[in-house]
Amino acid sequence: MSNKRYYSPEFKRETLEMLAIGDYTIAGLERTLGVTPGLVRQWKRKAQRNGEYVSPNGEPKTDKEAARIRELEKENARLRQEREILKKAMAITSTLLSAGFSSRSE
């Protein structure tokens, strides 16, 4: 006879939710629930592969999402830099115009 235990998908999901809240470490959660050491980590990895797990600090669930976030952060930084350049150009232009300078030759 096998000593293998069966854990329902609901139990696994609730366990991973407890882990995601951040009050427990994996080892602490396994001890508290009486789960075989390493099993919660195994459930977490499987959930990450399936895109079903959010880490306690809100990191992306999958590598694809993490890559997309990095890409968007780079784009955001570039756009902020462009905006600053345009603001400076507008300030220079408005200063020249208010001083009576024009871009046209008269």
Contact map, one row per residue, 1 for C-alpha under 8 A:
1110000000000000000000000000000000000000000000000000000000000000000000000000000000000000000000000000000000
1111000000000000000000000000000000000000000000000000000000000000000000000000000000000000000000000000000000
1111100000000000000000000000000000000000000000000000000000000000000000000000000000000000000000000000000000
0111110000000000000000000000000000000000000000000000000000000000000000000000000000000000000000000000000000
0011111000000000000000000000000000000000000000000000000000000000000000000000000000000000000000000000000000
0001111100000000000000000000000000000000000000000000000000000000000000000000000000000000000000000000000000
0000111110110000000000000000000000000000000000000000000000000000000000000000000000000000000000000000000000
0000011111110000000000000000000000000000000000000000000000000000000000000000000000000000000000000000000000
0000001111111000000000000000000000000000000000000000000000000000000000000000000000000000000000000000000000
0000000111111100000000000000000000000000000000000000000000000000000000000000000000000000000000000000000000
0000001111111110000000000000000000000000000000000000000000000000000000000000000000000000000000000000000000
0000001111111111000000000000000000000001001000000000000000000000000000000000000000000000000000000000000000
0000000011111111100000000000000000000000000000000000000000000000000000000000000000000000000000000000000000
0000000001111111110000000000000000000000000000000000000000000000000000000000000000000000000000000000000000
0000000000111111111000000000100000000001000000000000000000000000000000000000000000000000000000000000000000
0000000000011111111100000000000000000001001100000000100000000000000000000000000000000000000000000000000000
0000000000001111111110000000000000000000000000000000000000000000000000000000000000000000000000000000000000
0000000000000111111111110000000000000000000000000000000000000000000000000000000000000000000000000000000000
0000000000000011111111111100100000000000000000000000001100000000000000000000000000000000000000000000000000
0000000000000001111111000000000000000000000000000000111100000000000000000000000000000000000000000000000000
0000000000000000111111110000000000000000000000000000000100000000000000000000000000000000000000000000000000
0000000000000000011111111000000000000000000000000000000110000000000000000000000000000000000000000000000000
0000000000000000011011111000000000000000000000000000000000000000000000000000000000000000000000000000000000
0000000000000000011011111101100000000000000000000000000000000000000000000000000000000000000000000000000000
0000000000000000001001111111100000000000000000000000000000000000000000000000000000000000000000000000000000
0000000000000000001000011111110000000001100000000000000000000000000000000000000000000000000000000000000000
0000000000000000000000001111111000001100000000000000000000000000000000000000000000000000000000000000000000
0000000000000000000000011111111100000000000000000000000000000000000000000000000000000000000000000000000000
0000000000000010001000011111111110000001000000000000000000000000000000000000000000000000000000000000000000
0000000000000000000000000111111111111111000000000000000000000000000000000000000000000000000000000000000000
0000000000000000000000000011111111101000000000000000000000000000000000000000000000000000000000000000000000
0000000000000000000000000001111111100000000000000000000000000000000000000000000000000000000000000000000000
0000000000000000000000000000111111100000000000000000000000000000000000000000000000000000000000000000000000
0000000000000000000000000000011111110000000000000000000000000000000000000000000000000000000000000000000000
0000000000000000000000000000011111111011000000000000000000000000000000000000000000000000000000000000000000
0000000000000000000000000000010001111110000000000000000000000000000000000000000000000000000000000000000000
0000000000000000000000000010011000111111000000000000000000000000000000000000000000000000000000000000000000
0000000000000000000000000010010000011111110000000000000000000000000000000000000000000000000000000000000000
0000000000000000000000000000010000111111111000000000000000000000000000000000000000000000000000000000000000
0000000000010011000000000100110000101111111100000000000000000000000000000000000000000000000000000000000000
0000000000000000000000000100000000000111111110000000000000000000000000000000000000000000000000000000000000
0000000000000000000000000000000000000111111111000000000000000000000000000000000000000000000000000000000000
0000000000010001000000000000000000000011111111100000000000000000000000000000000000000000000000000000000000
0000000000000001000000000000000000000001111111110000100000000000000000000000000000000000000000000000000000
0000000000000000000000000000000000000000111111111000000000000000000000000000000000000000000000000000000000
0000000000000000000000000000000000000000011111111100000000000000000000000000000000000000000000000000000000
0000000000000000000000000000000000000000001111111111100000000000000000000000000000000000000000000000000000
0000000000000000000000000000000000000000000111111111110000001100000000000000000000000000000000000000000000
0000000000000000000000000000000000000000000011111111000000000100000000000000000000000000000000000000000000
0000000000000000000000000000000000000000000001111111100000000000000000000000000000000000000000000000000000
0000000000000000000000000000000000000000000000111111100000001100000000000000000000000000000000000000000000
0000000000000000000000000000000000000000000000111111110000001000000000000000000000000000000000000000000000
0000000000000001000100000000000000000000000100110111111000001000000000000000000000000000000000000000000000
0000000000000000000100000000000000000000000000010001111101111000000000000000000000000000000000000000000000
0000000000000000001100000000000000000000000000000000111111111000000000000000000000000000000000000000000000
0000000000000000001111000000000000000000000000000000011111100000000000000000000000000000000000000000000000
0000000000000000000001000000000000000000000000000000001111100000000000000000000000000000000000000000000000
0000000000000000000000000000000000000000000000000000011111110000000000000000000000000000000000000000000000
0000000000000000000000000000000000000000000000000000011111111000010000000000000000000000000000000000000000
0000000000000000000000000000000000000000000000000000011001111110110000000000000000000000000000000000000000
0000000000000000000000000000000000000000000000010011111000111110110000000000000000000000000000000000000000
0000000000000000000000000000000000000000000000011010000000011111110000000000000000000000000000000000000000
0000000000000000000000000000000000000000000000000000000000011111111000000000000000000000000000000000000000
0000000000000000000000000000000000000000000000000000000000000111111100000000000000000000000000000000000000
0000000000000000000000000000000000000000000000000000000000011111111110000000000000000000000000000000000000
0000000000000000000000000000000000000000000000000000000000111111111111000000000000000000000000000000000000
0000000000000000000000000000000000000000000000000000000000000011111111100000000000000000000000000000000000
0000000000000000000000000000000000000000000000000000000000000001111111110000000000000000000000000000000000
0000000000000000000000000000000000000000000000000000000000000000111111111000000000000000000000000000000000
0000000000000000000000000000000000000000000000000000000000000000011111111100000000000000000000000000000000
0000000000000000000000000000000000000000000000000000000000000000001111111110000000000000000000000000000000
0000000000000000000000000000000000000000000000000000000000000000000111111111000000000000000000000000000000
0000000000000000000000000000000000000000000000000000000000000000000011111111100000000000000000000000000000
0000000000000000000000000000000000000000000000000000000000000000000001111111110000000000000000000000000000
0000000000000000000000000000000000000000000000000000000000000000000000111111111000000000000000000000000000
0000000000000000000000000000000000000000000000000000000000000000000000011111111100000000000000000000000000
0000000000000000000000000000000000000000000000000000000000000000000000001111111110000000000000000000000000
0000000000000000000000000000000000000000000000000000000000000000000000000111111111000000000000000000000000
0000000000000000000000000000000000000000000000000000000000000000000000000011111111100000000000000000000000
0000000000000000000000000000000000000000000000000000000000000000000000000001111111110000000000000000000000
0000000000000000000000000000000000000000000000000000000000000000000000000000111111111000000000000000000000
0000000000000000000000000000000000000000000000000000000000000000000000000000011111111100000000000000000000
0000000000000000000000000000000000000000000000000000000000000000000000000000001111111110000000000000000000
0000000000000000000000000000000000000000000000000000000000000000000000000000000111111111000000000000000000
0000000000000000000000000000000000000000000000000000000000000000000000000000000011111111100000000000000000
0000000000000000000000000000000000000000000000000000000000000000000000000000000001111111110000000000000000
0000000000000000000000000000000000000000000000000000000000000000000000000000000000111111111000000000000000
0000000000000000000000000000000000000000000000000000000000000000000000000000000000011111111100000000000000
0000000000000000000000000000000000000000000000000000000000000000000000000000000000001111111110000000000000
0000000000000000000000000000000000000000000000000000000000000000000000000000000000000111111111000000000000
0000000000000000000000000000000000000000000000000000000000000000000000000000000000000011111111100000000000
0000000000000000000000000000000000000000000000000000000000000000000000000000000000000001111111110000000000
0000000000000000000000000000000000000000000000000000000000000000000000000000000000000000111111111000000000
0000000000000000000000000000000000000000000000000000000000000000000000000000000000000000011111111100000000
0000000000000000000000000000000000000000000000000000000000000000000000000000000000000000001111111110000000
0000000000000000000000000000000000000000000000000000000000000000000000000000000000000000000111111111110000
0000000000000000000000000000000000000000000000000000000000000000000000000000000000000000000011111111110000
0000000000000000000000000000000000000000000000000000000000000000000000000000000000000000000001111111100000
0000000000000000000000000000000000000000000000000000000000000000000000000000000000000000000000111111100000
0000000000000000000000000000000000000000000000000000000000000000000000000000000000000000000000011111110000
0000000000000000000000000000000000000000000000000000000000000000000000000000000000000000000000011111111000
0000000000000000000000000000000000000000000000000000000000000000000000000000000000000000000000011001111110
0000000000000000000000000000000000000000000000000000000000000000000000000000000000000000000000000000111110
0000000000000000000000000000000000000000000000000000000000000000000000000000000000000000000000000000011111
0000000000000000000000000000000000000000000000000000000000000000000000000000000000000000000000000000011111
0000000000000000000000000000000000000000000000000000000000000000000000000000000000000000000000000000000111
